[in-house]
Amino acid sequence: MKEISIFDAKTHFSSLINQVYQHRESITITRRGVRIAQIVPFDEKHVQNVMVLFHELDALSDEIGKVVLGTKKRKKMKEEGRR
């Protein structure tokens, strides 16, 4: 895994994004030698797996006649996933 300073990351952001996209590699960003962030390739399979899980929960809810995971909770989980 490659590490780069926050200054260099800002300066070369476009090329870093291209590296992550083309080579499917993660890049860690550091500030004064401390890891503070990571740029990772987008994983479409992960998104699909989460959607399958929600559909399975819906089916379970219908089967048992009880809401397993309500709309508010789903929205909260979605927002937390964006952080």
C-alpha distance (Angstrom), angle and dihedral (degrees) to the residues before:
residue distance angle dihedral
M1 . . .
K2 3.79 . .
E3 3.81 121.9 .
I4 3.79 124.7 -156.7
S5 3.80 134.1 175.8
I6 3.78 119.6 -107.2
F7 3.82 90.3 -115.4
D8 3.81 92.4 54.0
A9 3.80 90.7 43.2
K10 3.80 90.3 55.2
T11 3.79 92.0 46.1
H12 3.83 94.9 47.6
F13 3.79 101.3 28.5
S14 3.83 96.7 131.7
S15 3.79 93.6 51.2
L16 3.83 90.7 46.7
I17 3.79 90.4 53.6
N18 3.81 89.5 49.4
Q19 3.82 90.8 51.3
V20 3.79 91.7 50.4
Y21 3.80 91.7 47.3
Q22 3.80 99.2 42.6
H23 3.80 100.4 37.3
R24 3.83 98.3 30.0
E25 3.82 89.8 -131.0
S26 3.79 129.4 143.3
I27 3.80 122.1 -125.6
T28 3.80 123.1 -157.3
I29 3.79 118.8 -148.4
T30 3.80 118.1 -147.2
R31 3.79 135.4 -164.9
R32 3.79 113.7 -157.0
G33 3.78 89.4 -18.8
V34 3.82 94.9 -51.6
R35 3.80 117.8 117.3
I36 3.80 108.7 -120.0
A37 3.82 106.9 160.2
Q38 3.76 144.8 5.2
I39 3.80 133.3 -144.6
V40 3.79 109.4 -148.8
P41 3.80 133.1 177.4
F42 3.79 115.6 -97.2
D43 3.79 111.4 -104.5
E44 3.81 112.3 -148.7
K45 3.81 90.7 -176.5
H46 3.80 90.2 60.9
V47 3.80 91.2 54.4
Q48 3.80 90.8 48.0
N49 3.82 91.5 49.0
V50 3.80 90.9 53.1
M51 3.80 91.0 50.1
V52 3.82 90.5 50.1
L53 3.79 89.1 51.0
F54 3.82 91.5 52.9
H55 3.82 91.0 49.6
E56 3.81 90.3 50.3
L57 3.81 90.1 50.2
D58 3.81 89.8 51.1
A59 3.80 90.2 52.0
L60 3.80 90.6 48.7
S61 3.81 90.5 49.0
D62 3.80 90.5 52.8
E63 3.79 91.5 46.3
I64 3.80 96.4 51.7
G65 3.79 95.5 33.3
K66 3.79 94.3 -124.2
V67 3.80 132.6 103.2
V68 3.79 106.2 -110.1
L69 3.79 97.4 -176.8
G70 3.79 117.6 11.6
T71 3.79 128.1 -147.6
K72 3.82 94.1 -103.8
K73 3.79 92.0 52.5
R74 3.82 91.5 47.5
K75 3.80 91.1 50.5
K76 3.81 90.5 50.0
M77 3.82 91.3 49.5
K78 3.81 90.5 49.1
E79 3.81 91.7 51.3
E80 3.81 91.8 47.2
G81 3.79 89.4 51.2
R82 3.78 90.1 58.3
R83 3.79 92.8 59.5
